[in-house]
Amino acid sequence: MQTFTYKINDALGIHARPAGLLVKCIASFPAATTISVNGKSADGKRLFALMGLGVKQNDEITVAVDGEREAEAAEAIKKFLTENL
């Protein structure tokens, strides 16, 4: 299992457009991905679950990737977050 944290820098937090792109990035890998913030967790492959977390600017999310190609998936997610959020 690969786990890392990331502080959201986008002024709008995780809003619709980047959330959709993040789900698309996560769904391109077979590994299970869970995103957690403020005591809540969501499946990273489910857009409405991700949006339901209500992630705001300066929130620190924890991303856990488990399964096939997890290291590759974790790197791709880190890169996406750095470039977009």
Residue frames as a rotation matrix with the C-alpha (Angstrom) as fourth column:
MET 1
0.581 0.814 0.000 0.00
0.814 -0.581 0.000 0.00
0.000 0.000 -1.000 0.00
GLN 2
-0.602 -0.688 0.406 1.25
0.696 -0.701 -0.155 3.45
0.391 0.189 0.901 -0.97
THR 3
0.526 0.757 -0.387 0.09
0.850 -0.470 0.236 6.39
-0.003 -0.453 -0.891 1.15
PHE 4
-0.683 -0.711 0.164 0.87
0.697 -0.703 -0.141 10.09
0.216 0.018 0.976 0.93
THR 5
0.208 0.719 -0.663 -0.59
0.746 -0.555 -0.367 13.43
-0.632 -0.419 -0.652 2.00
TYR 6
-0.576 -0.318 0.753 -1.11
0.750 -0.572 0.332 16.54
0.325 0.756 0.568 -0.10
LYS 7
-0.381 0.411 -0.828 -2.16
0.442 -0.706 -0.554 20.07
-0.812 -0.577 0.088 0.89
ILE 8
0.188 0.576 0.796 -4.76
0.981 -0.077 -0.177 21.54
-0.040 0.814 -0.579 -1.51
ASN 9
-0.671 -0.555 -0.492 -3.60
0.516 -0.826 0.227 24.90
-0.532 -0.102 0.841 -2.86
ASP 10
-0.645 0.482 0.593 -6.44
0.512 -0.303 0.804 25.69
0.567 0.822 -0.052 -5.30
ALA 11
-0.924 0.273 0.269 -8.59
-0.374 -0.796 -0.476 28.57
0.085 -0.541 0.837 -4.03
LEU 12
-0.010 0.989 -0.148 -11.75
-0.924 0.047 0.379 26.59
0.381 0.140 0.914 -4.82
GLY 13
-0.101 -0.100 0.990 -10.54
-0.655 0.755 0.009 23.32
-0.748 -0.648 -0.142 -3.30
ILE 14
-0.930 -0.105 0.353 -11.47
0.156 0.755 0.637 20.16
-0.333 0.647 -0.686 -5.18
HIS 15
-0.145 0.892 -0.429 -14.28
-0.576 -0.428 -0.697 21.45
-0.805 0.146 0.575 -7.37
ALA 16
0.667 0.670 0.327 -16.09
-0.219 0.596 -0.773 19.83
-0.712 0.444 0.544 -10.31
ARG 17
0.795 -0.328 -0.510 -13.59
-0.542 -0.008 -0.840 20.19
0.272 0.945 -0.184 -13.16
PRO 18
-0.261 -0.965 -0.027 -10.43
-0.867 0.247 -0.433 18.99
0.424 -0.090 -0.901 -11.38
ALA 19
-0.170 0.264 0.949 -12.42
-0.673 0.673 -0.307 16.36
-0.720 -0.691 0.063 -9.47
GLY 20
0.847 0.532 0.001 -13.58
-0.331 0.529 -0.781 14.85
-0.416 0.661 0.624 -12.76
LEU 21
0.508 -0.746 -0.430 -10.04
-0.597 0.055 -0.800 14.85
0.621 0.664 -0.418 -14.12
LEU 22
-0.385 -0.632 0.673 -8.70
-0.923 0.275 -0.270 13.35
-0.015 -0.725 -0.689 -10.89
VAL 23
0.292 0.583 0.759 -11.27
-0.482 0.775 -0.410 10.52
-0.826 -0.246 0.507 -11.03
LYS 24
0.936 0.029 -0.352 -10.29
-0.342 0.315 -0.885 9.89
0.085 0.949 0.304 -14.66
CYS 25
0.024 -0.999 -0.041 -6.60
-0.823 0.003 -0.569 9.72
0.568 0.047 -0.822 -13.66
ILE 26
-0.386 -0.136 0.912 -7.31
-0.814 0.516 -0.268 7.34
-0.434 -0.846 -0.310 -10.77
ALA 27
0.556 0.739 0.380 -9.64
-0.442 0.650 -0.618 5.15
-0.704 0.176 0.688 -12.85
SER 28
0.608 -0.382 -0.696 -6.89
-0.700 0.157 -0.697 4.54
0.376 0.911 -0.172 -15.40
PHE 29
-0.592 -0.806 -0.020 -5.17
-0.663 0.501 -0.557 2.24
0.459 -0.316 -0.830 -12.85
PRO 30
0.005 0.628 -0.779 -6.49
0.032 0.778 0.627 -1.06
0.999 -0.028 -0.016 -11.47
ALA 31
-0.772 -0.379 -0.510 -5.44
0.489 0.159 -0.858 -0.27
0.406 -0.912 0.063 -7.88
ALA 32
0.400 0.883 -0.246 -8.04
0.822 -0.227 0.523 0.76
0.406 -0.412 -0.816 -5.29
THR 33
-0.684 -0.607 0.404 -7.63
0.402 -0.776 -0.486 4.40
0.609 -0.170 0.775 -4.23
THR 34
0.374 0.756 -0.536 -9.10
0.902 -0.162 0.401 6.03
0.216 -0.634 -0.743 -1.13
ILE 35
-0.471 -0.433 0.769 -8.99
0.234 -0.901 -0.365 9.77
0.851 0.008 0.526 -0.45
SER 36
0.215 0.487 -0.846 -9.49
0.945 0.114 0.306 10.94
0.246 -0.866 -0.436 3.13
VAL 37
-0.643 -0.359 0.677 -9.92
0.151 -0.926 -0.347 14.37
0.751 -0.120 0.649 4.72
ASN 38
-0.575 0.382 0.723 -11.27
-0.750 -0.598 -0.281 15.61
0.325 -0.705 0.631 8.06
GLY 39
-0.629 0.260 0.733 -12.32
-0.444 0.654 -0.612 12.13
-0.639 -0.710 -0.296 9.17
LYS 40
0.572 0.820 0.017 -14.21
-0.407 0.302 -0.862 11.31
-0.712 0.486 0.506 5.94
SER 41
-0.598 -0.755 0.269 -13.11
-0.155 0.438 0.885 8.94
-0.787 0.487 -0.379 3.18
ALA 42
0.551 0.749 -0.369 -14.16
-0.552 -0.004 -0.834 8.34
-0.626 0.663 0.411 -0.41
ASP 43
0.268 -0.367 0.891 -13.39
0.662 0.742 0.107 5.93
-0.700 0.561 0.442 -3.23
GLY 44
-0.354 -0.554 -0.753 -11.19
-0.108 -0.776 0.621 7.91
-0.929 0.301 0.215 -5.63
LYS 45
-0.958 0.014 0.285 -12.95
0.277 0.287 0.917 6.39
-0.069 0.958 -0.279 -8.64
ARG 46
-0.061 0.998 0.010 -16.37
0.993 0.060 0.104 7.80
0.103 0.016 -0.995 -7.67
LEU 47
-0.561 -0.205 0.802 -16.90
0.387 -0.921 0.035 11.45
0.732 0.330 0.596 -8.62
PHE 48
0.332 0.785 0.523 -19.87
-0.162 -0.499 0.851 12.15
0.929 -0.368 -0.039 -6.34
ALA 49
0.745 -0.153 -0.649 -18.14
0.642 0.428 0.636 10.50
0.180 -0.891 0.417 -3.37
LEU 50
-0.331 -0.943 0.021 -15.07
0.929 -0.330 -0.165 12.65
0.163 -0.035 0.986 -3.98
MET 51
-0.423 0.258 0.868 -17.15
0.089 -0.942 0.324 15.83
0.902 0.214 0.376 -4.32
GLY 52
0.619 0.771 -0.150 -19.01
0.154 0.068 0.986 14.87
0.770 -0.634 -0.077 -1.13
LEU 53
0.053 -0.690 -0.722 -15.81
0.974 0.193 -0.114 15.22
0.218 -0.697 0.683 0.88
GLY 54
0.916 0.376 0.138 -16.05
0.355 -0.922 0.154 19.00
0.185 -0.092 -0.978 0.49
VAL 55
0.125 -0.965 -0.229 -12.29
0.960 0.059 0.274 19.51
-0.251 -0.254 0.934 0.23
LYS 56
0.976 0.214 -0.044 -11.36
0.208 -0.971 -0.122 23.18
-0.069 0.110 -0.992 0.60
GLN 57
0.415 -0.863 0.290 -8.19
-0.117 -0.367 -0.923 25.19
0.902 0.349 -0.253 0.07
ASN 58
-0.242 -0.720 0.650 -5.48
-0.829 -0.195 -0.524 24.36
0.504 -0.666 -0.550 2.67
ASP 59
0.733 0.433 0.524 -7.11
-0.625 0.733 0.268 21.01
-0.268 -0.524 0.808 3.58
GLU 60
-0.462 -0.882 -0.091 -4.61
-0.876 0.437 0.205 18.17
-0.141 0.175 -0.975 3.78
ILE 61
0.671 0.695 -0.258 -5.85
-0.735 0.670 -0.108 15.04
0.098 0.262 0.960 2.04
THR 62
-0.311 -0.697 0.646 -4.49
-0.603 0.670 0.432 11.55
-0.735 -0.255 -0.629 2.52
VAL 63
0.419 0.359 -0.834 -4.34
-0.890 0.342 -0.300 9.33
0.177 0.868 0.463 -0.55
ALA 64
-0.194 -0.409 0.892 -4.03
-0.524 0.812 0.258 5.55
-0.829 -0.417 -0.372 -0.10
VAL 65
0.284 0.182 -0.941 -3.40
-0.936 0.267 -0.231 3.37
0.210 0.946 0.246 -3.15
ASP 66
-0.249 -0.302 0.920 -3.55
-0.603 0.792 0.097 -0.41
-0.758 -0.530 -0.379 -2.79
GLY 67
0.665 0.491 0.563 -3.28
0.025 0.739 -0.673 -3.14
-0.747 0.461 0.479 -5.39
GLU 68
0.292 -0.510 0.809 -1.85
0.896 0.442 -0.045 -3.77
-0.335 0.738 0.586 -8.81
ARG 69
-0.121 -0.496 0.860 0.50
0.779 -0.585 -0.228 -1.02
0.616 0.642 0.457 -10.10
GLU 70
0.700 0.494 -0.515 0.05
0.714 -0.485 0.505 0.96
-0.001 -0.721 -0.693 -6.88
ALA 71
-0.099 -0.812 -0.575 3.44
0.613 -0.505 0.608 2.69
-0.784 -0.292 0.548 -7.03
GLU 72
-0.796 -0.158 0.584 2.81
0.598 -0.352 0.720 3.85
0.092 0.923 0.375 -10.60
ALA 73
0.168 0.954 0.250 -0.71
0.752 -0.288 0.592 5.01
0.637 0.088 -0.766 -9.68
ALA 74
0.529 -0.003 -0.849 0.52
0.746 -0.476 0.467 6.93
-0.405 -0.880 -0.249 -6.61
GLU 75
-0.551 -0.806 -0.217 3.11
0.550 -0.547 0.631 8.77
-0.627 0.229 0.745 -8.70
ALA 76
-0.631 0.386 0.674 0.55
0.608 -0.293 0.737 9.69
0.482 0.875 -0.050 -11.35
ILE 77
0.482 0.852 -0.204 -1.88
0.778 -0.309 0.547 10.98
0.403 -0.423 -0.812 -8.70
LYS 78
0.176 -0.519 -0.837 0.86
0.693 -0.538 0.480 13.02
-0.699 -0.664 0.265 -6.99
LYS 79
-0.821 -0.508 0.260 1.80
0.521 -0.483 0.704 14.54
-0.232 0.713 0.661 -10.34
PHE 80
-0.204 0.836 0.510 -1.84
0.691 -0.246 0.680 15.37
0.694 0.491 -0.527 -11.11
LEU 81
0.609 0.475 -0.635 -2.39
0.793 -0.381 0.476 17.00
-0.016 -0.793 -0.609 -7.71
THR 82
-0.183 -0.794 -0.580 0.79
0.632 -0.547 0.549 19.06
-0.753 -0.266 0.602 -8.00
GLU 83
-0.895 -0.214 0.392 -0.11
0.446 -0.428 0.786 20.33
0.000 0.878 0.479 -11.47
ASN 84
-0.419 0.838 0.349 -3.84
0.342 -0.211 0.916 20.95
0.841 0.503 -0.198 -10.90
LEU 85
0.673 0.727 -0.136 -4.65
0.361 -0.163 0.918 21.48
0.645 -0.667 -0.372 -7.25
